[in-house]
Amino acid sequence: MVVPDPSLPARVRIHEVGPRDGLQNEKTAVPTEVKAEFIRRLAAAGLPTVEATSFVHPKWVPQLADAETLFPLVNGLPVRLPVLVPNERGLDRALALGAREVAVFASATESFAKANLNRTVDEALAMFEPVVVRAIEAGLRVRGYLSMCFGDPWEGAVPVERTVRVTKALADMGCDELSLGDTIGVATPGHVQRLLSELAAAGVPASRIAVHFHDTYGQALSNTLAALRHGVTTVDASAGGLGGCPYAKSATGNLATEDLVWMLDGLGIETGVDLAALTATSVWMAEQLGRPSPSRTVRALSHKD
């Protein structure tokens, strides 16, 4: 039953991260053509944004070493296809293949910045600045990811003011959109509301924010709803709940796109996503990976079939 809530946004854009954030944590590399077909099926299911891959050095994320081969296979699709670029070399590779949207990946904590980028938080921001400037000059959209916004496996709870400082630095750098990552899944709705309120007070409105929740403690949907109530209209999710984080072993899967769509459909919020087609895509991908999808909605709908 659809029961709209007039206090919530009328439409939400889902930023699908399964092909990049989902598959980068697989123990073995997925064949390039399977990745390409995954992206095609996600686009056909109505997802407006599908994050395709990452132009990071293969040594660090070997599962995405085929970026140069994969991206041309999908670049003609009528959807947004952002790619992750960790530095200027990554940007060069993305530009050479005609990417129109890129993302950089910062951290709110020193421990994760060291583990993920081998730099301090401020050193990482300094590395990203020329990447963002050059991308903007080339006419590209730029997203700024910020991980460990709520908790860190080494440092514990992350002070809100620290997350605000780094988010504002990315905003001032020129990032069009800022994705707040709950990398280890410890956020709760009150924490989400407070962070968004503090960001608004610092001059970073909800219109520039996306949220990226992991479901480690089963809080991803409730945290998403808290963000929607604050005016956020972009939500990251991963088809079938794929993913984790290779640098944070306590991180479990991302919020499953199907679970998100089920909730949004019930609230009368438009997404443009065909839930049946999306579910079929995740069932197909689970078969390629040789294990069932962790998404509750995928399990419920595929069992019903």
N, C-alpha and C positions, 0 to 999 in steps of 0.2 A: 504494500500500500504506500502510495506517495503522499506524504504529509509535509508540505512546504513550511519553512520557517522564514518569515519575512525579514528577520534580523540578519540573515546570512546572505552572502553574495548570490546573485542570480546565476552566475556562470563561474566555473573554475577551470583553469588550464592545467592539465596534467603534464608534467615534465617527466617523460618515461626514461628511466636510467638503466633498464635491464641489460641492454646490449653492452654497456660500458661498465657501470658500477656492479651490475649483477654478475657478468661473466668474468670480470677481472679476478674474482676470488676462487674460480674453479681450480681444482688441483691439476687438471690437464687442460690443454688448449682445445677449444672448440674449433672445428674446421671452419675456414673462412666462409665457404658457401652456406653453411648452416647459420652462421651469424648474419649473413646478408639476407637469407630467407626469413630469419627471425625479425629483422628490421622491416622487411617488406610486409610481413603479416601484421606487425604492430601498426604500421602506417595504414594498412587497409582496414584495420579495426577502428580507425578514427582518431588515433592519438595524434595531436597536432605537433608535438615535439618528441623526437626520439634521439636520445644521446647515442651517437654512433660508435665512438671509439676514443682512444687516447693516444696522442703523439708523444708518448713518454719513451724513454730509452728502454729497449727490450730487456735489458738486464734487470730492470726494476719491476716491470710488469710483463713477464713473458707471454701471458695469456692474450695480450693485445699487441703482440709484435707484428701482426699482419695489417696494421692500420693503413699503410700505403696501398695494399692490395684490396682491402675491404671497402674503403671509402668510395672509390670510383664505381663500385658495383651498386651503390645505393644513392649516390649524389643527385640523381635525377628525380628522386621521389618528391611528391608535392607536399612535403612536411619540413619543419625546421629540423636540421641535423647538426646540433652542436657537437664539438669535439673538445677534449681536454688538451691543453697545451701547458706544460710545466715551466717552459722557459722560451727564450727567443728562437732557439733551434727548433723546438716543437712548433712554434708559430710559423716559422719558415716552411716546414713540412706541410702544415695545414693549408697555408696560403697557396703553395704550389699545386695543391689538388683542388683548389676552388672552394674551400670551406667558407661559409658565410657567417658562422657563429662559433665562438670559442669560449672556453672557460678556464680560469686559473683556480688553484686550489690552495688556500691558506689554512692556518690553524689558529685557534684562540689560545692554545697552550704551548709552552716552550717544549715540553716533553714530546708531544706529537710532532711539532715542527722539526725537532731533531730526528725523530724516528722516520718521518715521512720524507723530509727534504734535506736533512743533515744541515740545517741552518737554524738560527734563532728566528723568532716570530718577525722581528724587524728586518733581519737579513732577507727573509723570504719575501716580505712586502717590497723591499728594495729591488729584488730580482724580478718581481712581477710588474713593477711600474712601467718599464720600457715595453714589456709585452703588451700591456693594456693600451698604452699610448699608440704604439704602432698598429695594433688591431683596429683601434678607433679611427686612426688616420686612413686605414685601408677600407673603411666603411663597414666593418664587422660589428655585430652585436657582441658584447662581452659580459659573461656571467662570472661572478666571484663566489666560489664555494668557500665556506668557512666551516671547518670540522671542529669537533670537541666543544661545541657551543654551550653544553649543559654539564658535561662531566667528562673526566679523563681517567683512563685506567691507572695511570701513574700518580696523578695529582689530586684525584677526587673531584668534588664539586668545583665547578668553574665560576668564579665571581661574575655576576652580570656585567659589572662595569668593564671587565676585561674583554668580554665578548663584544660589548658595545664599541670599545676603542678600536678593535681590529676591524669590525664590520664598517665602522665609519671611515677607517683608512681606505678600505676597498671602494667604498662609495665615493669618497673624495678623489680617488684615483681615476674614476670614470666608469666603473662597472655599471652596466645598465640594471642588472639584477643581482641580488645577493641571496644565496641559498644558505640558510642556517641549518647546519647538520648536527643531529643528535647521534653522533657516531657510535656510541655504545648503548644507546637506547635507554638512558636513565632519566630523561625529562618527564615531568608531570605537568598537567594543565596550568597550575598556578605559576610554575616557573616559566612556562611559555608566555603566559600573559604578561608577566613582569618584564621579561626580556623585550617583548614587542613594545610595551609601554615606554621603557627606557630608550629604546631605539627611536621611537617617534619623538620623544623629548629631545633627543640628540640631533634631530633633523633627518632621520632616515624613515620615511613613511612606509606603511604597509604595502603601498603600491609598488615598491621596489623590492619587496621581500618575497622569497619562496621558502618553504619549509621542507626539510628532508629528515624524516624520522625513521629510526630503526625500532623493531618490535621486540626487543630483548625481554622487556617486562610487560608486554602486552598493552603498552600505552600509546602506540602510534596513532590509532584512530582518535582516541580522546584528545591527544595533543593536537592533531590536525583540526579537530572541531574547535578547540580553543583558539587556534590561529585564525580560522575562518571567522569566528566571532569578532576577532580584532581587525578584520578587513583584508586579510591575506587572500589572494585569489590564484596563487600558483603553488602547486603541491607536487613534490617529487615522489615518484613511486616506481616500483620495479615489478614488471609482469611476473606473476607466479611467486612473488616474494624472494626472488633470487638476490644473492649478494651478501656481503659482509664487509670486511676491511682487512686487507693483507697485513696492515701495520698495527691493528688493534684486535687481538685475538678474542677479546670478549664481545666483539660486535657480531650480532646475528643478522638475520636477513632484513632487508629493507621492508618498508610498508608495501604490501602486495597491492598492485594496481587494481586487481579485481575487488579486493576488500574495500578499497577506497571508492571505486565506482559504485559498488553496491550501496554504500552509505550515502553517497551524493545523489544517486538515483532516488533513494527513499526520501531524501530531503527536497526533491524537486529541483536540484541544482544541475544545470546543463553542463555537459562535458564534451558532447559529440562522439563519445565512445560507445561502440556496440559491445555490450558486455558478453554476449554469446560468442562473438568472433574473437574477442580478447581471451576468453576462457579456453576456447579451442586452440588458440595460439600457445597458451601456457601449457596445456596438456601435451601438445606436440613437442614443445621445447623440453618438457620433463622427460619425454620418451627419448629425445636425443641425448639427454644427460644421464639417463638410466636410473632415475629416482622420481618419486612422486613430488608434486608441487607442495610446498608448505602453506600455500594460500588456503584459508578456510573456505573462501567463496569458490575457488577452483574445485576443491574437493567436494563441496556440497552440490555444485551444479553438474560436475562430471559424473558424480554418483547417481544423481537424479536421472541423467541421460542413460 
